[in-house]
Amino acid sequence: MLPNLQESMSTTKDISNSDFDVNILEDPLVDPNVTLKFPLPIDKETYIDVADNVKTVRQSFNILNSAFRLIAGGTVYDKIYSVPEYRYFTNKHSDEFRKKFKDYMNNKLEKDDTKLDEIIYDLINQELNLKLIKASQFKERFQAVKKYMVEFYKQQNEKNLPTFPSHNFVRSAYVTVMTVMSKLFPKGVWVSNNDISRLYKQYLDDPMSIIFLPSHQSHLDYIILHLICVRFQMATPAVIAGENLNVTVLGGLLKNLGAIFIPRTFNNELYTERNLNNVIEFILVNKIPFEVFVEGTRSRDGKLLLPKYGILKSLSSIYLKQRQEEKNHDFNLLFQPIAVTYERVYENDSFLKELKGDDKTQESLFGTVSVAASAFLLKKDNSVIFDNKGWNDNSERTLTGKIFVKFGDSFKISEFIDNQSEVEKEMPDGVNLKKLGFKILHEINKNSYIPEVSIIGTAIQAYESFTNKTVFPISELIPTLRIVVTALLRENEDSVTNSKILRDMLVLSDEKLTELVKDQIYSFFRYIKVNDKQDVIKVESTIELLYYKNLTIHLIIKRCLVMYILLLLNGCPNCNHRVVGKIFYILTGFLKNEFLFDYDENDRNELSFILNDLVDMQVISKTESSYSDSVYKVVDEDYVKLFANLAQPFLESYIVLISNILEMTKNLASSYAKKKQQHARDKIILDDDELKYPTTKGLLKYIIQESKKNQKFVSLESINKQYLVSDLYYLNNLQLVQIFKNKAKTKAFVQIMNLRDLNVLNDFLHQLLQLGTKKKNLLTNEVSVNYIIDITDKNFDRDYDDLRLASRL
């Protein structure tokens, strides 16, 4: 029988909630309004200066609404979402507002937006120049195309824009979703009252659109923020959502809750982006909260993805237009980064399949209904099952955990733009969008909560990589777990929440840590098992550890890279700061598409600090020399290897990609030679039907399958799809390969652009990973290292749409 850990581990009982004092799934239909840390002012009828803001509520008593009132109880139901939009925010659910919104968009299309007329004029002028029409037909043709464009975009707006039907719809949705979520996540969704009260108070001091900027790991992210807003008496936001969610029935429900559906790429559609800007501008001018996921798509592996800049470009251009052209000098936007952390993402099982190379599961009404229905089909007895040998079996169990939502420091866009350098202000968009995107995501990373399962998952990954054992006693894991906890604590001293949980874990006895490890494996893993009789762990598949390791790896990745280099160069006479620095520069370049290395203001991530800190910890030694740079030597090899191994799969993934591409290139060259076909320069397009990888998506799937078949690499993590996509785009950015689309922009292909440098890079990586029988001196030869820097030290500009392409693969 599973021990009662809440009783046996009283020391850790409240670790998870040290800074999270509100579970929004607790008693949501008893008292829907959470009391804020300050009293909401009531000295005014409204705190919004938006024209014609409706301040009164008109209840509707249709049959469906009456049914929900009956379910929740009339008094409770009437309290739900009863205050925010009537007093503190713009009332977007009134007939007047909906008419205002529709009239605004129609007027933009019909007469107010001169950009549409310019586009049509240029189009008709091209037809005239091509002699497709006569000059006398110009006006008639212009009017016909204008009429078509207006009707087309009216239909698109009807299909894709939010409807905001009524507050009673929000109430009914709240009752329904809360009932489902409480079943799906019985351990709760945890937030900090202080965080939300601070934001609310800042908003009331100067009301403006709050731009909610959450991390994105699950489709539940949309729902969670809405529930938080309702419970804390804030207006629900309009939300940017992918058009893939606009499916039968579900799309209509999401539009009622504020979804704005957009395509993943505008495909050079001349007016689509402008039309979207008009929608967003209306929302922002009317001070309605707005939600957008800067990453653009869900992360499958626990790390934050690099920012996408399309919507940030829109927000910035609207701000500059309002300030400079409209002379609306009080216009502003309040950016609020939000870190959302799951102990287990409900899409986890499908994500694992995607990382292994399977196709993405398409969104559908059936899938959504299945998730909702599963909440009511959960077995009442969901206790741990053991086989006759004592191993737990989670293959059929429903695995869920807590969700943690942490608000970072908010900032106004005016503050960001005013603090830009003159050079940044002269950029094409008037704003350094990359810096803005990284500022948001660094703030999210800074505030990301580290749950116990991620710490334990990291420790299991580190120990398994270090020992190559897949079965081992928990007692052998405990020392590694303490080392990992200590290392994470050094990087989390400024985090009240994370430092508390880490300190609390450090003071636990070995017996209590053993129980904690067992509890986390029982609760969250399918392919990591524990024997209850013998206290032994069995790792059946390391890919499941990937997500949990990556919840913490951003904190220590640069340290891991430094230790990887030191271990590689250990014993070399030129293992000095200069050589280490050059290789460190190359490796951080390799991983720029995986981690937020740009605009990193954390001094602890500087190479000099890391080296000096490792010396102070007596992990490495530093020998001073009057003739050359000081030489570093590894003292605690086990410690260095433990953390170096955590970085290795990211580098191995490049070997997987490049080696397979080069092998394919040989096959293609041989095939073309037989056909006596000549190719300009050494460019080869990897789209050969005979090899069954006609698209980039197919190419990646082929590489994953071949790598598994040949078993060339120890780490399953190194052949996951998300890493390979990032690697491919890095090689594209270096112009070693080129990713391009067909004319319809529906498929992507890969073209070899520089075969020679790709081979050089491959040799370097093989030596970096110590593969092959001969160890050359490429790593310690500074001329060779400088050549690698010359290959990798590139940062070619990419279009915004190109940055979105990765999410389609």
Beta strands, then each sheet from edge to edge (+ up, - down):
strand 1: 22-23
strand 2: 189-191
strand 3: 209-214
strand 4: 238-242
strand 5: 259-262
strand 6: 290-291
strand 7: 333-342
strand 8: 403-407
strand 9: 411-412
strand 10: 471-473
strand 11: 528-531
strand 12: 536-539
strand 13: 620-623
strand 14: 631-634
strand 15: 684-685
strand 16: 737-741
strand 17: 748-752
sheet 1: 1+ 2- 8- 7+ 3+ 6+ 4+ 5+
sheet 2: 1+ 2- 8- 7+ 9-
sheet 3: 10+ 12- 11+
sheet 4: 13+ 14-
sheet 5: 15+ 17- 16+
end
